[in-house]
Amino acid sequence: MAAPTSTPTACTPHPRPVVAGAASWRALGTYVHLRTVDPDLIGPARAIAEHVLDAVDLACSRFRGDSDLSRANRVSGPVDVSPVLAGAVRVALEAAEVTGGLVDPTLGLLLEASGYDRTFEMVPALDPTPVALPERRATWREVRLTDTTLDVPPTVSLDLGATGKAYAADLVALALCQLLPTAVIVSVGGDARAAAPDSRPGSRADAVSWPVDLGRSLDEVDAGRRTAAVRVTDGGIATSSATVRRWERGGRRWHHVFDPRTGEPAAGPWVTVTALGHTCVAANTATTAALVLGDDAADWLEGNEVAALLVRADGSILRTRPWVASGVEERPAAGGAR
């Protein structure tokens, strides 16, 4: 994976508008929104998407005892794994590499100790159980991966939450474009990937303008309290938030984005960060790193040429120069993909 930079062509001001087929459902513990340019293809597209997401869940879930990931976390030494998990771990390790460890897939034990040890819907909102965070004695650099095997150090538990939804969105979009003659956009928990059968860099023969609404959470977007709304044509757009997946345990408040440098939940001025990328994983890598960096996020994003929109708790917005220069068309929010 290249550095988490945006592509200037990820958003264009005046591609043709979309009249699309649409489907929404839940998978991977979150919501999925799917759009196809051809309304007649939404049924087959959903069936393909569900098949891909089922494969991702079976391979990558930290909460399923029968998943490839759970087995690799339990077993000492190399474990045979599916291509789906090998791909997910590969992009997670690449995200760690390009961010200098800011996006780290080896935080599973920290998340479990803080109370996030089951699907989030089952995590108690208020739990008095004391928390003792484990000392970290291994790093992502010690994870060993081949095309068919995964070796997780015994003092590490992998968690792919930082890049997993984005990886799933990329897989779904690319699978659909290989199997169906239609442009698509798919959002998995707010990480969205737009693609078309002819998605060569610079190709605009069939450019499609997909509306995407941005907000702190799905509930706020559905209630009309949108931060912004943009139109995208191809590539990834992802939003990371410190306002969702929050809980209280041991008298402390927690959220799911941890700072690997401190072993604590990330703290900073940003409640959400949205970024563009050539893939959804690239976009999500940048947004997660930005939440971890806090006050230093804007400089890091601009240094890596990431087009990003950062929102503070008071609702004020900072746009990086690449966001402004990329031709993002911000518009009045009116109900797009979320």
N, C-alpha and C positions, 0 to 999 in steps of 0.2 A: 504494500500500500504506500502510495506517495505521501508526502507531507500533507497535513489536513488543510489544504488550501481550497478555495472556491474556484470554480470555473466561471469566467466572465459571461459565458453563454448559458448559465444555469437559469437565468431569468431574462426575458426579453420583453420590451414594452408592448409590442403590438402583434403577437401571433394570433391565429384565428381562435375565436371562443369555442367552448366545448358544449356540446349537447350529448350527455353521456348516460350509459347505464350505471347503476349504483347498487352497492350491497354493503351491509354493515353487520358485524357479528363480533363475538369475543373469542380470543385465542391467546395463548401464552400469558394468561392472567391479565390481559388488557383488551382494549377495543381494536378492531380492524375496520378500516374504511377502504373500499375498493371502487375505482371508477374505470370504465372503459369507454373509448370514443364511440364504438359500435354498441348500441344498447342491446342488440340481439346476442352479443357475446358475453354478457355479464354472467349468465348462468354457468357456461363452461369455465369462464375465468374464475368464478368463485370456487368451483370444484377443484381446479388446479391449485388455487391459492390455499385452500383448506388442506389439501394433500401436502403441500410444501411445509405449511406451518405445523402440521401434525408431525412431520419428520423432524423439524427443528425442536419441537417440544420433547420428543422421545430421545433425541440425541443430547440436548443442551440444558434441560431443566435441572436446577439445583434441588428441586423439591420432589422429584420423582425418584424413588429408590431403584427403578428399573432403567433409568436413563444411562447413556454412555458416560455422561459427565459424573454422575453420582458414583458409578463403578470406578472410574478413574480416580476420583477423590478418595475412595475407600482402599483401593489396592495399592500396595507398595510395589513399585517397578513398572515397566512398560505394560500397557493394556492395549489390545486391539480395539480400535474405534472406527466409527463410520466416517465416510467422507464429509458428512454434514458437520459432525463435531470437529473433525480435523480442520475444516474451513473456518468454523467459528473461533476456534482457539488460535488459528493462524492470524486472523484479522485482529483478535484481541491482543496478541503479542506484538503485532505490528503497531497497533495503537499505543501500546506502552513504549515501544521503541521511538516512535516519531514525537512523542510528548515528553520524553525523558522520564517516564514512569509516572506522570501525572494521572494517566488513565491506566489503572493497574488491575489485571484480572485475578490477582491472588489475595483478594480481600474477603474471601468467603468466611473465614473463621471470625473476623471482626464483625461482619454482618450478622452471623449466627449468634455471637455473644451479646450483641446489642438487642437481640430479640427478633431480627428478621430471619427466622429459621424455618419458615413455612410460606406458602403463597400469601401475598400481602393481605388478601381479604380475610385471612385467618389470624393475622397478627393482632393481638389485643391492643386497642388504642391506649389503654392505661394499664400498666403491669407493674406492681411494686417490687418484682424480683430484682435483687441487686445485680449489678453488671460488673463483671471483671473482664476487661478486654485482654486478650492474649498477647504476649510478646511476639512480635514477628521475627522469625528466625530464618526465613528464606525469601527469595525475591522471584519476580517473574522471569528473570534471566536464568533461573535454575530449572524452569519447566522445559522438558524435552519433547519435541513433537516431530513426527515424520508424517508421511502421507497416510499411514495406516495405524500408527501407534502414538500413545500419549503417556508420558511418565511425569506424574505430579509428585514433587517432593513430599515426604511424610509430614512435614510441618506446615503444609499449605493446603488450602481448599480453594479450588478455582470457582469464581463467580463471574459469569459472562453478562451480567446485567448491564454493564456500561455500554457494550457494543451489540448485545444480542438481538434487541428489537430491530436495530438498524440493519444488521446482517440479514435478518429474516425479511425485511422489506426489500432489500437488494435482491435476495434470492427469488422472492415472489415475482417482482417486476421483470427480472431477466427471464425467468421461466415462462411467464405469460407472453413475452415478446418473441420467444423462440417457438411457442406452440400456437399462438393465435395472431391473426393479421390485424392487430389493433393497438393503438397507443394506450397506455395505462398509467394510473397513479395509484399507489397503495400506501396507506398510513398504518403503521403498527405502533399503537401507543404514542402517537405524535411524531414518530420518525417516518418520513415519507420519501418514496422514490418514484420519480416519473421516468418513463422510458417508452420507446417506440421501436417497432421492428427495424426501422432504419434509424439507428441512433449513433451513427458515426460522428466523431467530433466535427463540429462546424456545419453539419447537415441541417438545413431548415426547410427541406422540401415539404415536410408534413408537420411543421411546428404546431404544437397544441398548447393552448393557454389554460393551465389548470389553476383554479382559484384555491388558495390555501389560507385558512384563518388561523391566526396565532393568538394564544392566550396563556394564562398561568395554569389552567387546567381545562379538561374537557367540560366540566360543569360550568365554568365561567364562559367558555366559548358558546355552549348551548344556551346559556342565559343571555347572550348578546353582549357580554362584557369582554370584548375582544381587545387585545393589545394592538394588533395591526392585521392587515390582510394583504397578501401578495399574490402574484401570478407567476407560476413557474412553468418551464417548458421541458426540461430534462435534468437529470442528475438528482441529487439528494437535498432535502431540507429537513433539518432536525431541530427539535427544541428540548433542552434539558431544564429541569425545574427543581428548585429547592423547596417548593411549597406543596408538593404532593408526596405520597408515600412517607408520611411523618407519623411518629408514634411516641409514646412516653413509656420509659421503663427505668426502674430504679431511681425515680425522682428526676430523671433527665429527659430532655426532648431529643429525639433522633430523627434523621432523615437518611435516605438511601445513598446519597453521594458522599463518600468518604474521601478525606485527603490522605493519600498514602504516606505523605511526609510526616504527619502527626498521628495517624491512626484514629482520628476523630472525624465527625461529620464536617464537611467543608463549611467554612464561614466566610461571608463576604457580602458586598452590597447588592449582588444580583439575585433576583428571584427567578428569572428565566433568562436563558440565552438561546437565540436561534441562529443557525448558520447554514450556509449553502456549501455544497461539496460536489465533487465529480461523482461520488457515490454517497449513499446514506450513511455508511460507516464513517467516511471521511468527515461528513458534516457533524455526526454525533460525537466523534472523537474530539472535535474542536469545541463543541458546546460543553462536554463534560470537563475537559481541561480548563475551560474558562471559569466554570463554577468553582473548581478547586483552586484556581489562581486568585480569585477574588479581586482585590484592588489592582493586581498586575495583569488582569485578563486582557484589557483593551490593547496594551502594548504588545502582548504576546500574539494576539489575534492579528494585529496589523503587521507585526514582524513576519508572520507566516502567510500574509496576504489572504486572510480569511474574511469573507463577506459575512458580517454578523450584526445582529441587533440585540442589544443587552437592555434589560428592563430592571429598574430599581424598585424597591418596595413602595416608594411613593408614586410609582407609575411613570416616572421620567425615563426617557429612552436615550441610549447612546448608540449611534450607528458608526461602524468602522468605515474608514475611507473606501475599502474594497466593496462594502455593501452599497454605498452611494454610487461608486463608479461602475458597478456591475449591471446597472440598468434595471434593478428591481423596481417593479411597478407596485408601489403601495397604493391602496385604494380604500374607500369606505368598506367596512366589513359587511358582507352580505351572504354568508353561508356557503363556504367552500369545503374542501377536504380539510380534516383537522389532524 
